């Protein structure tokens, strides 16, 4: 089996990068607009003390927004892809852990309905696909590093 031509890999990487960035921008929009609703979802996970719930609900969507913007505009995309990949590992672990604990809670990914039932298998599969997209960017993005001239 022959490797894909570099132009194909580069074009796929651009599409994956922009799509992944758009996913995170869409995901963060409602959370930024209504941190109280997002805090209710974070509370349902039953993992953080109240002061950390509020901080997470306010700060985390902005991390998603920065990552999304970096990916869409192709700036610092490897760092953004690393953060996205790490977030997806944590989120997938949290979904599986809550399933193990018998908690069927809304994940808070694209909806702020805290009482909405969740499908652990669908959420896990979606997270793994997003994780794969982040890993693709990490391994196949060929952005040149800035170097000093001197």
DSSP file (Angstrom, degrees, kcal/mol; ACC not computed):
  #  RESIDUE AA STRUCTURE BP1 BP2  ACC     N-H-->O    O-->H-N    N-H-->O    O-->H-N    TCO  KAPPA ALPHA  PHI   PSI    X-CA   Y-CA   Z-CA
    1    1 A X              0   0    0      0, 0.0     2,-0.2     0, 0.0     0, 0.0   0.000 360.0 360.0 360.0 128.6    0.0    0.0    0.0
    2    2 A X        -     0   0    0      1,-0.1     3,-0.1     3,-0.0     2,-0.0  -0.613 360.0-108.7 -87.8 145.8    1.4    3.4   -1.0
    3    3 A X        -     0   0    0     -2,-0.2    -1,-0.1     1,-0.1     3,-0.1  -0.335  42.2 -94.6 -67.6 155.0    1.2    6.4    1.2
    4    4 A X        -     0   0    0      1,-0.1    -1,-0.1     2,-0.1     5,-0.0  -0.393  47.7 -96.5 -66.4 144.6   -1.1    9.2    0.3
    5    5 A X    >>  -     0   0    0      1,-0.1     4,-2.1    -3,-0.1     3,-0.6  -0.326  32.5-118.2 -60.3 147.5    0.4   12.1   -1.7
    6    6 A X  H 3> S+     0   0    0      1,-0.3     4,-2.6     2,-0.2     5,-0.2   0.822 113.1  58.3 -61.3 -31.9    1.4   15.0    0.5
    7    7 A X  H 3> S+     0   0    0      2,-0.2     4,-2.3     1,-0.2    -1,-0.3   0.885 106.9  48.2 -64.7 -37.4   -1.0   17.3   -1.2
    8    8 A X  H <> S+     0   0    0     -3,-0.6     4,-2.7     2,-0.2     5,-0.2   0.935 112.6  47.6 -66.9 -46.3   -3.9   15.0   -0.3
    9    9 A X  H  X S+     0   0    0     -4,-2.1     4,-2.4     1,-0.2    -2,-0.2   0.910 112.6  50.0 -61.0 -42.5   -2.8   14.8    3.3
   10   10 A X  H  X S+     0   0    0     -4,-2.6     4,-1.9     2,-0.2    -1,-0.2   0.914 112.4  46.4 -63.8 -43.4   -2.4   18.6    3.4
   11   11 A X  H  X S+     0   0    0     -4,-2.3     4,-2.1     2,-0.2    -2,-0.2   0.901 113.0  48.8 -67.6 -40.7   -5.9   19.2    2.0
   12   12 A X  H  X S+     0   0    0     -4,-2.7     4,-2.9     1,-0.2     5,-0.2   0.907 109.8  53.5 -63.1 -40.8   -7.5   16.7    4.3
   13   13 A X  H  X S+     0   0    0     -4,-2.4     4,-2.7    -5,-0.2    -2,-0.2   0.893 107.5  50.4 -62.2 -40.7   -5.8   18.2    7.2
   14   14 A X  H  X S+     0   0    0     -4,-1.9     4,-2.4     2,-0.2     5,-0.2   0.930 112.6  46.3 -63.2 -45.4   -7.1   21.7    6.3
   15   15 A X  H  X S+     0   0    0     -4,-2.1     4,-2.6     2,-0.2     5,-0.2   0.929 114.8  47.0 -63.1 -45.7  -10.7   20.4    6.1
   16   16 A X  H  X S+     0   0    0     -4,-2.9     4,-2.7     1,-0.2     5,-0.2   0.910 112.1  51.2 -62.7 -42.7  -10.3   18.5    9.4
   17   17 A X  H  X S+     0   0    0     -4,-2.7     4,-2.2    -5,-0.2    -2,-0.2   0.924 113.7  42.6 -61.7 -46.9   -8.8   21.5   11.1
   18   18 A X  H  X S+     0   0    0     -4,-2.4     4,-2.4     2,-0.2    -2,-0.2   0.910 115.3  49.4 -69.0 -41.8  -11.6   23.9   10.0
   19   19 A X  H  X S+     0   0    0     -4,-2.6     4,-2.3    -5,-0.2    -2,-0.2   0.917 112.2  48.4 -63.0 -43.0  -14.3   21.4   10.7
   20   20 A X  H  X S+     0   0    0     -4,-2.7     4,-2.0    -5,-0.2    -2,-0.2   0.914 111.4  50.0 -64.4 -42.4  -12.9   20.6   14.2
   21   21 A X  H  X S+     0   0    0     -4,-2.2     4,-2.1    -5,-0.2    -1,-0.2   0.911 110.1  50.7 -60.7 -42.4  -12.6   24.3   14.9
   22   22 A X  H  X S+     0   0    0     -4,-2.4     4,-2.7     1,-0.2     5,-0.2   0.893 106.7  55.1 -63.2 -40.0  -16.2   24.9   13.8
   23   23 A X  H  X S+     0   0    0     -4,-2.3     4,-2.4     1,-0.2    -1,-0.2   0.925 110.9  44.7 -58.6 -45.0  -17.4   22.1   16.1
   24   24 A X  H  X S+     0   0    0     -4,-2.0     4,-1.9     2,-0.2    -1,-0.2   0.849 111.9  51.8 -71.9 -32.7  -15.8   23.7   19.1
   25   25 A X  H  X S+     0   0    0     -4,-2.1     4,-1.2     2,-0.2    -2,-0.2   0.907 112.6  45.7 -67.8 -40.7  -17.1   27.2   18.2
   26   26 A X  H  X S+     0   0    0     -4,-2.7     4,-0.7     1,-0.2     3,-0.2   0.917 113.0  51.3 -65.3 -42.7  -20.6   25.8   17.9
   27   27 A X  H  X S+     0   0    0     -4,-2.4     4,-0.6    -5,-0.2    -2,-0.2   0.860 112.4  44.8 -63.4 -37.3  -20.2   23.9   21.1
   28   28 A X  H  X S+     0   0    0     -4,-1.9     4,-2.6     1,-0.2     5,-0.3   0.724  93.0  80.2 -82.9 -20.6  -19.0   26.9   23.1
   29   29 A X  H  X S+     0   0    0     -4,-1.2     4,-2.1    -3,-0.2    -1,-0.2   0.916  97.1  40.2 -57.9 -50.8  -21.5   29.5   21.9
   30   30 A X  H  X S+     0   0    0     -4,-0.7     4,-2.0     1,-0.2    -1,-0.2   0.862 114.6  53.8 -66.2 -35.7  -24.4   28.5   24.2
   31   31 A X  H  < S+     0   0    0     -4,-0.6     7,-0.2     2,-0.2    -1,-0.2   0.883 110.3  46.3 -67.2 -38.5  -22.1   27.9   27.1
   32   32 A X  H >< S+     0   0    0     -4,-2.6     3,-0.5     1,-0.2    -1,-0.2   0.901 114.2  48.7 -68.7 -40.4  -20.7   31.4   26.8
   33   33 A X  H 3< S+     0   0    0     -4,-2.1    -2,-0.2    -5,-0.3    -1,-0.2   0.820 127.7  22.5 -69.1 -31.3  -24.2   32.9   26.4
   34   34 A X  T 3X  +     0   0    0     -4,-2.0     4,-1.7    -5,-0.1     3,-0.5  -0.586  62.2 165.5-139.1  74.0  -25.6   31.1   29.4
   35   35 A X  H <> S+     0   0    0     -3,-0.5     4,-2.5     1,-0.2     5,-0.1   0.786  77.9  62.7 -62.6 -25.7  -22.9   30.0   31.9
   36   36 A X  H  > S+     0   0    0      2,-0.2     4,-1.6     1,-0.2    -1,-0.2   0.920 104.2  46.0 -64.6 -43.1  -25.6   29.3   34.5
   37   37 A X  H  > S+     0   0    0     -3,-0.5     4,-1.3     1,-0.2    -1,-0.2   0.897 113.5  49.6 -65.7 -39.4  -27.2   26.6   32.4
   38   38 A X  H  X S+     0   0    0     -4,-1.7     4,-2.5    -7,-0.2    -2,-0.2   0.882 105.9  57.1 -66.6 -36.4  -23.8   25.1   31.7
   39   39 A X  H  X S+     0   0    0     -4,-2.5     4,-2.6     1,-0.2    -1,-0.2   0.870 102.1  56.0 -60.8 -36.4  -23.0   25.2   35.5
   40   40 A X  H  X S+     0   0    0     -4,-1.6     4,-1.6     2,-0.2    -1,-0.2   0.888 108.8  46.8 -62.8 -38.4  -26.2   23.1   36.0
   41   41 A X  H  X S+     0   0    0     -4,-1.3     4,-0.9     2,-0.2    -2,-0.2   0.925 111.7  49.8 -68.6 -44.1  -24.8   20.5   33.7
   42   42 A X  H >< S+     0   0    0     -4,-2.5     3,-0.8     1,-0.2     5,-0.5   0.896 109.1  53.6 -61.0 -39.5  -21.3   20.6   35.3
   43   43 A X  H >< S+     0   0    0     -4,-2.6     3,-1.9     1,-0.2    -1,-0.2   0.884 100.0  61.8 -60.8 -39.5  -23.0   20.2   38.7
   44   44 A X  H 3< S+     0   0    0     -4,-1.6    -1,-0.2     1,-0.3    -2,-0.2   0.760  90.4  67.7 -61.3 -25.0  -24.8   17.1   37.4
   45   45 A X  T << S-     0   0    0     -4,-0.9    -1,-0.3    -3,-0.8    -2,-0.2   0.731  93.1-148.5 -67.2 -20.0  -21.5   15.3   36.9
   46   46 A X    <   +     0   0    0     -3,-1.9    -3,-0.1    -4,-0.4    -2,-0.1   0.869  66.2 104.6  55.5  42.8  -21.1   15.3   40.7
   47   47 A X        +     0   0    0     -5,-0.5     2,-0.3     1,-0.1    -1,-0.1   0.621  63.4  59.7-122.0 -24.1  -17.3   15.7   40.5
   48   48 A X  S    S-     0   0    0     -6,-0.3    -1,-0.1    -5,-0.1    -2,-0.1  -0.832  78.3-115.6-114.1 146.8  -16.5   19.3   41.4
   49   49 A X    >>  -     0   0    0     -2,-0.3     4,-1.7     1,-0.1     3,-1.1  -0.437  44.1 -98.8 -70.7 155.6  -17.1   21.4   44.5
   50   50 A X  H 3> S+     0   0    0      1,-0.3     4,-1.9     2,-0.2     5,-0.2   0.823 120.8  54.1 -48.8 -43.7  -19.4   24.4   44.0
   51   51 A X  H 3> S+     0   0    0      1,-0.2     4,-1.7     2,-0.2    -1,-0.3   0.884 111.5  46.2 -62.1 -34.0  -16.7   27.0   43.6
   52   52 A X  H <> S+     0   0    0     -3,-1.1     4,-2.6     2,-0.2    -1,-0.2   0.791 106.0  60.2 -76.4 -27.5  -15.0   25.0   40.9
   53   53 A X  H  X S+     0   0    0     -4,-1.7     4,-2.7     2,-0.2    -2,-0.2   0.955 107.9  44.4 -61.6 -49.4  -18.3   24.4   39.1
   54   54 A X  H  X S+     0   0    0     -4,-1.9     4,-1.7     2,-0.2     5,-0.2   0.925 114.9  47.8 -62.0 -45.7  -18.8   28.1   38.7
   55   55 A X  H  X S+     0   0    0     -4,-1.7     4,-2.9    -5,-0.2     5,-0.4   0.912 113.4  48.3 -62.5 -42.7  -15.2   28.7   37.6
   56   56 A X  H  X S+     0   0    0     -4,-2.6     4,-2.0     1,-0.2     5,-0.4   0.917 109.7  52.2 -62.9 -44.1  -15.4   25.8   35.1
   57   57 A X  H  < S+     0   0    0     -4,-2.7     4,-0.3    -5,-0.2    -1,-0.2   0.805 117.6  38.2 -64.8 -29.5  -18.7   27.0   33.7
   58   58 A X  H  < S+     0   0    0     -4,-1.7     4,-0.4    -5,-0.2    -2,-0.2   0.895 125.4  33.2 -87.2 -44.1  -17.3   30.5   33.1
   59   59 A X  H >X S+     0   0    0     -4,-2.9     4,-1.4    -5,-0.2     3,-0.8   0.882 105.7  65.1 -84.0 -40.4  -13.8   29.7   31.9
   60   60 A X  H 3X S+     0   0    0     -4,-2.0     4,-2.1    -5,-0.4     3,-0.5   0.877  97.0  54.5 -58.4 -44.0  -14.1   26.4   30.1
   61   61 A X  H 3> S+     0   0    0     -5,-0.4     4,-2.2    -4,-0.3    -1,-0.3   0.840 106.1  54.6 -59.8 -29.9  -16.2   27.6   27.2
   62   62 A X  H <> S+     0   0    0     -3,-0.8     4,-2.5    -4,-0.4    -1,-0.2   0.842 104.7  52.9 -72.1 -32.0  -13.6   30.3   26.5
   63   63 A X  H  X S+     0   0    0     -4,-1.4     4,-2.4    -3,-0.5    -2,-0.2   0.921 110.4  48.6 -64.0 -43.6  -10.9   27.7   26.2
   64   64 A X  H  X S+     0   0    0     -4,-2.1     4,-2.8     1,-0.2    -2,-0.2   0.911 111.2  50.6 -60.3 -42.2  -13.1   25.9   23.7
   65   65 A X  H  X S+     0   0    0     -4,-2.2     4,-2.8     2,-0.2     5,-0.2   0.922 110.5  47.6 -63.7 -45.2  -13.6   29.2   21.8
   66   66 A X  H  X S+     0   0    0     -4,-2.5     4,-2.6     2,-0.2    -1,-0.2   0.922 113.9  47.7 -63.3 -43.3   -9.9   30.0   21.7
   67   67 A X  H  X S+     0   0    0     -4,-2.4     4,-2.4     2,-0.2    -2,-0.2   0.935 112.6  49.7 -61.9 -45.5   -9.1   26.4   20.4
   68   68 A X  H  X S+     0   0    0     -4,-2.8     4,-2.6     1,-0.2    -2,-0.2   0.921 112.6  46.2 -59.9 -45.8  -11.9   26.7   17.8
   69   69 A X  H  X S+     0   0    0     -4,-2.8     4,-2.6     1,-0.2     6,-0.3   0.910 111.4  52.0 -64.4 -42.5  -10.7   30.0   16.5
   70   70 A X  H  X>S+     0   0    0     -4,-2.6     5,-1.8    -5,-0.2     4,-0.7   0.902 113.3  44.9 -60.5 -41.0   -7.1   28.8   16.4
   71   71 A X  H  <5S+     0   0    0     -4,-2.4     3,-0.5     3,-0.2    -2,-0.2   0.931 113.7  48.0 -69.9 -45.5   -8.1   25.8   14.4
   72   72 A X  H  <5S+     0   0    0     -4,-2.6    -2,-0.2     1,-0.2    -1,-0.2   0.915 120.0  38.0 -61.6 -43.3  -10.4   27.7   12.0
   73   73 A X  H  <5S-     0   0    0     -4,-2.6    -1,-0.2    -5,-0.2    -2,-0.2   0.469 107.6-122.7 -91.9  -1.1   -7.8   30.4   11.3
   74   74 A X  T  <5 +     0   0    0     -4,-0.7     2,-0.5    -3,-0.5    -3,-0.2   0.815  64.1 136.2  68.9  31.2   -4.8   28.0   11.3
   75   75 A X  S   <S-     0   0    0     -5,-1.8    -1,-0.2    -6,-0.3    -2,-0.1  -0.954  80.5 -13.4-113.3 127.8   -2.9   29.8   14.0
   76   76 A X  S  > S+     0   0    0     -2,-0.5     4,-2.2     1,-0.1     3,-0.2   0.848  84.6 157.8  53.3  36.1   -1.2   27.8   16.8
   77   77 A X  H  >  +     0   0    0      1,-0.2     4,-2.9    -7,-0.2     5,-0.2   0.800  63.6  57.4 -66.9 -28.3   -3.3   24.8   15.5
   78   78 A X  H  > S+     0   0    0      2,-0.2     4,-2.1     1,-0.2    -1,-0.2   0.918 109.3  45.4 -67.8 -40.4   -1.0   22.2   16.9
   79   79 A X  H  > S+     0   0    0     -3,-0.2     4,-2.4     2,-0.2    -2,-0.2   0.916 115.3  47.5 -65.1 -43.1   -1.4   23.6   20.4
   80   80 A X  H  X S+     0   0    0     -4,-2.2     4,-2.8     1,-0.2    -2,-0.2   0.910 111.6  50.6 -63.9 -41.8   -5.1   23.9   19.9
   81   81 A X  H  X S+     0   0    0     -4,-2.9     4,-2.6     2,-0.2    -1,-0.2   0.879 109.1  51.8 -64.7 -36.9   -5.3   20.3   18.6
   82   82 A X  H  X S+     0   0    0     -4,-2.1     4,-2.6     2,-0.2    -2,-0.2   0.939 111.9  45.9 -63.7 -46.4   -3.3   19.1   21.6
   83   83 A X  H  X S+     0   0    0     -4,-2.4     4,-2.9     2,-0.2    -2,-0.2   0.927 113.7  49.0 -61.4 -44.6   -5.8   20.8   24.0
   84   84 A X  H  X S+     0   0    0     -4,-2.8     4,-2.5     2,-0.2    -2,-0.2   0.919 111.8  49.1 -61.2 -44.1   -8.8   19.4   22.0
   85   85 A X  H  X S+     0   0    0     -4,-2.6     4,-1.8     2,-0.2    -1,-0.2   0.924 113.2  46.4 -62.7 -44.7   -7.3   15.9   22.0
   86   86 A X  H  X S+     0   0    0     -4,-2.6     4,-2.2     1,-0.2    -2,-0.2   0.909 111.8  51.8 -64.4 -41.4   -6.6   16.0   25.8
   87   87 A X  H  X S+     0   0    0     -4,-2.9     4,-3.3     1,-0.2     5,-0.2   0.913 108.9  50.7 -60.7 -41.6  -10.1   17.5   26.4
   88   88 A X  H  X S+     0   0    0     -4,-2.5     4,-2.4     2,-0.2    -1,-0.2   0.853 107.9  52.3 -68.6 -32.9  -11.7   14.6   24.4
   89   89 A X  H  X S+     0   0    0     -4,-1.8     4,-2.1     2,-0.2    -1,-0.2   0.940 114.4  43.4 -63.1 -46.3   -9.8   12.0   26.4
   90   90 A X  H  X S+     0   0    0     -4,-2.2     4,-2.6     2,-0.2    -2,-0.2   0.940 114.8  48.8 -65.0 -47.2  -11.0   13.6   29.6
   91   91 A X  H  X S+     0   0    0     -4,-3.3     4,-2.5     1,-0.2    -2,-0.2   0.902 111.3  49.5 -62.0 -41.4  -14.6   14.0   28.4
   92   92 A X  H  X S+     0   0    0     -4,-2.4     4,-2.5    -5,-0.2    -1,-0.2   0.919 111.3  49.9 -64.2 -42.2  -14.8   10.4   27.1
   93   93 A X  H  X S+     0   0    0     -4,-2.1     4,-2.7    -5,-0.2    -2,-0.2   0.903 110.8  50.0 -60.7 -41.6  -13.5    9.2   30.4
   94   94 A X  H  X S+     0   0    0     -4,-2.6     4,-2.7     2,-0.2     5,-0.2   0.903 110.2  49.7 -65.3 -41.3  -16.1   11.3   32.3
   95   95 A X  H  X S+     0   0    0     -4,-2.5     4,-2.1     2,-0.2    -2,-0.2   0.940 114.8  43.9 -62.2 -46.4  -18.9    9.9   30.1
   96   96 A X  H  X S+     0   0    0     -4,-2.5     4,-2.4     2,-0.2    -2,-0.2   0.894 113.3  51.6 -67.1 -39.0  -17.8    6.3   30.7
   97   97 A X  H  X S+     0   0    0     -4,-2.7     4,-2.0     2,-0.2    -2,-0.2   0.917 110.4  48.2 -63.7 -43.1  -17.3    7.0   34.4
   98   98 A X  H  <>S+     0   0    0     -4,-2.7     5,-3.0     2,-0.2     4,-0.4   0.878 110.3  52.2 -66.0 -36.2  -20.7    8.4   34.8
   99   99 A X  H ><5S+     0   0    0     -4,-2.1     3,-1.1    -5,-0.2    -2,-0.2   0.914 108.4  51.0 -62.2 -42.0  -22.2    5.5   32.9
  100  100 A X  H 3<5S+     0   0    0     -4,-2.4    -2,-0.2     1,-0.3    -1,-0.2   0.871 109.6  50.4 -61.3 -37.8  -20.3    3.2   35.3
  101  101 A X  T 3<5S-     0   0    0     -4,-2.0    -1,-0.3    -5,-0.1    -2,-0.2   0.495 119.0-113.1 -79.9  -2.6  -21.9    5.1   38.2
  102  102 A X  T < 5 +     0   0    0     -3,-1.1     2,-0.6    -4,-0.4    -3,-0.2   0.677  68.7 143.5  80.7  17.3  -25.3    4.7   36.6
  103  103 A X      < -     0   0    0     -5,-3.0     2,-0.9    -6,-0.2    -1,-0.3  -0.821  32.2-169.7 -94.5 120.3  -25.7    8.5   35.9
  104  104 A X        +     0   0    0     -2,-0.6     2,-0.3    -3,-0.1    -5,-0.0  -0.772  30.5 154.4-106.9  84.7  -27.5    9.3   32.7
  105  105 A X        -     0   0    0     -2,-0.9    10,-0.1    12,-0.1     2,-0.1  -0.783  51.2 -94.2-116.1 156.1  -26.8   13.0   32.4
  106  106 A X        -     0   0    0      8,-0.8    12,-0.1    -2,-0.3    11,-0.1  -0.422  28.8-142.0 -63.4 137.9  -26.6   15.4   29.6
  107  107 A X        -     0   0    0     10,-0.1    -1,-0.1    -2,-0.1     7,-0.1   0.779  23.8-133.7 -77.0 -24.8  -23.0   15.8   28.4
  108  108 A X        +     0   0    0      5,-0.2   -77,-0.1     3,-0.1   -66,-0.1   0.648  65.5 126.6  83.3  15.1  -23.4   19.6   27.8
  109  109 A X  S    S-     0   0    0      1,-0.1   -78,-0.1   -78,-0.0     3,-0.1   0.971  89.5  -7.9 -72.6 -54.4  -21.7   19.4   24.4
  110  110 A X  S    S+     0   0    0      1,-0.1     2,-0.3   -80,-0.1    -1,-0.1   0.333 128.7  54.7-127.4   3.5  -24.2   21.1   22.1
  111  111 A X        -     0   0    0      2,-0.1    -1,-0.1     5,-0.0    -3,-0.1  -0.990  56.4-154.6-140.0 146.5  -27.2   21.5   24.4
  112  112 A X        +     0   0    0     -2,-0.3     2,-1.2    -3,-0.1   -72,-0.1   0.155  55.9 123.8-106.2  18.3  -27.7   23.2   27.7
  113  113 A X    >   -     0   0    0      1,-0.2     3,-1.6     2,-0.1    -5,-0.2  -0.680  43.2-168.7 -79.9  98.3  -30.7   21.1   28.7
  114  114 A X  T 3  S+     0   0    0     -2,-1.2    -8,-0.8     1,-0.3    -1,-0.2   0.747  82.2  49.6 -64.2 -25.2  -29.4   19.7   32.0
  115  115 A X  T 3  S+     0   0    0    -10,-0.1    -1,-0.3    -3,-0.1     2,-0.1   0.404  81.1 120.1 -96.0   2.8  -32.3   17.2   32.3
  116  116 A X    <   -     0   0    0     -3,-1.6   -10,-0.1     1,-0.1    -5,-0.0  -0.447  69.3-114.3 -67.9 136.9  -32.0   15.8   28.8
  117  117 A X        -     0   0    0     -2,-0.1     2,-0.3   -12,-0.1   -12,-0.1  -0.335  31.1-139.9 -67.8 156.6  -31.2   12.1   28.7
  118  118 A X        -     0   0    0    -12,-0.1     2,-0.7   -14,-0.0     3,-0.1  -0.880   7.6-140.8-120.4 149.2  -27.9   11.1   27.3
  119  119 A X     >  -     0   0    0     -2,-0.3     4,-2.9     1,-0.2     5,-0.3  -0.916  13.5-165.3-110.1 104.8  -26.8    8.2   25.1
  120  120 A X  H  > S+     0   0    0     -2,-0.7     4,-2.5     1,-0.2     5,-0.2   0.878  86.5  50.1 -60.3 -41.5  -23.4    7.0   26.4
  121  121 A X  H  > S+     0   0    0      2,-0.2     4,-2.5     1,-0.2    -1,-0.2   0.929 113.7  44.4 -65.0 -45.3  -22.6    5.0   23.3
  122  122 A X  H  > S+     0   0    0      2,-0.2     4,-2.7     1,-0.2     5,-0.2   0.927 114.9  48.5 -65.1 -45.1  -23.4    7.9   20.9
  123  123 A X  H  X S+     0   0    0     -4,-2.9     4,-2.5     1,-0.2    -2,-0.2   0.897 112.6  48.7 -62.4 -40.2  -21.5   10.4   23.0
  124  124 A X  H  X S+     0   0    0     -4,-2.5     4,-2.4    -5,-0.3    -2,-0.2   0.930 112.4  47.6 -65.7 -45.2  -18.5    8.1   23.3
  125  125 A X  H  X S+     0   0    0     -4,-2.5     4,-2.1     2,-0.2    -2,-0.2   0.929 112.4  49.3 -61.7 -45.5  -18.4    7.5   19.6
  126  126 A X  H  X S+     0   0    0     -4,-2.7     4,-2.3     1,-0.2    -1,-0.2   0.930 111.8  49.2 -59.1 -46.1  -18.7   11.2   18.8
  127  127 A X  H  X S+     0   0    0     -4,-2.5     4,-2.8     1,-0.2    -1,-0.2   0.885 109.1  52.0 -62.7 -38.8  -15.9   12.0   21.3
  128  128 A X  H  X S+     0   0    0     -4,-2.4     4,-2.3     2,-0.2    -1,-0.2   0.870 109.3  50.0 -67.0 -35.3  -13.7    9.4   19.7
  129  129 A X  H  X S+     0   0    0     -4,-2.1     4,-1.9     2,-0.2    -2,-0.2   0.909 112.7  46.5 -67.3 -41.5  -14.2   10.9   16.3
  130  130 A X  H  X S+     0   0    0     -4,-2.3     4,-2.3     2,-0.2    -2,-0.2   0.901 111.7  52.0 -66.0 -40.4  -13.4   14.3   17.5
  131  131 A X  H  X S+     0   0    0     -4,-2.8     4,-2.5     1,-0.2    -2,-0.2   0.913 108.4  51.3 -59.8 -43.4  -10.4   12.9   19.3
  132  132 A X  H  X S+     0   0    0     -4,-2.3     4,-2.5     1,-0.2    -1,-0.2   0.883 108.4  51.8 -62.7 -38.3   -9.3   11.3   16.1
  133  133 A X  H  X S+     0   0    0     -4,-1.9     4,-2.1     2,-0.2    -1,-0.2   0.920 110.5  48.0 -64.0 -43.3   -9.6   14.6   14.3
  134  134 A X  H  X S+     0   0    0     -4,-2.3     4,-2.2     1,-0.2    -2,-0.2   0.912 112.4  48.6 -62.3 -42.5   -7.4   16.3   16.9
  135  135 A X  H  X S+     0   0    0     -4,-2.5     4,-2.4     2,-0.2     5,-0.2   0.885 107.2  56.4 -65.1 -38.8   -4.8   13.6   16.6
  136  136 A X  H  X S+     0   0    0     -4,-2.5     4,-2.8     1,-0.2     5,-0.4   0.944 109.4  45.9 -56.6 -48.3   -4.9   13.9   12.8
  137  137 A X  H  X S+     0   0    0     -4,-2.1     4,-1.8     1,-0.2    -1,-0.2   0.910 111.2  52.9 -63.1 -42.1   -4.0   17.5   13.1
  138  138 A X  H  < S+     0   0    0     -4,-2.2    -1,-0.2     1,-0.2    -2,-0.2   0.906 120.2  32.3 -58.5 -42.1   -1.3   16.9   15.6
  139  139 A X  H  < S+     0   0    0     -4,-2.4    -2,-0.2    -5,-0.1    -1,-0.2   0.747 128.1  33.4 -91.5 -24.7    0.4   14.3   13.5
  140  140 A X  H  < S+     0   0    0     -4,-2.8     2,-0.3    -5,-0.2    -3,-0.2   0.548  81.7 109.1-114.7  -8.1   -0.2   15.5    9.9
  141  141 A X     <  -     0   0    0     -4,-1.8  -131,-0.1    -5,-0.4  -132,-0.0  -0.545  46.7-167.1 -69.2 130.8   -0.2   19.3   10.1
  142  142 A X        +     0   0    0     -2,-0.3    -1,-0.1  -132,-0.1  -132,-0.0  -0.018  25.6 154.6-111.1  29.7    2.9   20.5    8.5
  143  143 A X        -     0   0    0      1,-0.1     2,-0.2     0, 0.0    -2,-0.0  -0.303  46.4-117.3 -57.5 137.6    2.9   24.1    9.7
  144  144 A X        -     0   0    0      1,-0.1     2,-0.2     3,-0.0    -1,-0.1  -0.553  25.4-122.5 -75.6 141.4    6.3   25.6    9.7
  145  145 A X        -     0   0    0     -2,-0.2     2,-0.4     1,-0.1    -1,-0.1  -0.594  27.7-109.2 -80.6 145.8    7.6   26.7   13.1
  146  146 A X        -     0   0    0     -2,-0.2     2,-0.4     0, 0.0    -1,-0.1  -0.610  41.3-171.1 -73.9 131.6    8.6   30.3   13.5
  147  147 A X        -     0   0    0     -2,-0.4     2,-0.3    -3,-0.0    -3,-0.0  -0.923  22.6-114.5-124.7 152.1   12.4   30.5   13.8
  148  148 A X        -     0   0    0     -2,-0.4     2,-0.5     2,-0.0     0, 0.0  -0.612  22.8-139.9 -84.6 144.3   14.5   33.5   14.7
  149  149 A X              0   0    0     -2,-0.3    -1,-0.0     1,-0.2     0, 0.0  -0.874 360.0 360.0-101.2 130.8   16.9   34.8   12.1
  150  150 A X              0   0    0     -2,-0.5    -1,-0.2     0, 0.0    -2,-0.0   0.476 360.0 360.0-177.1 360.0   20.2   35.8   13.4
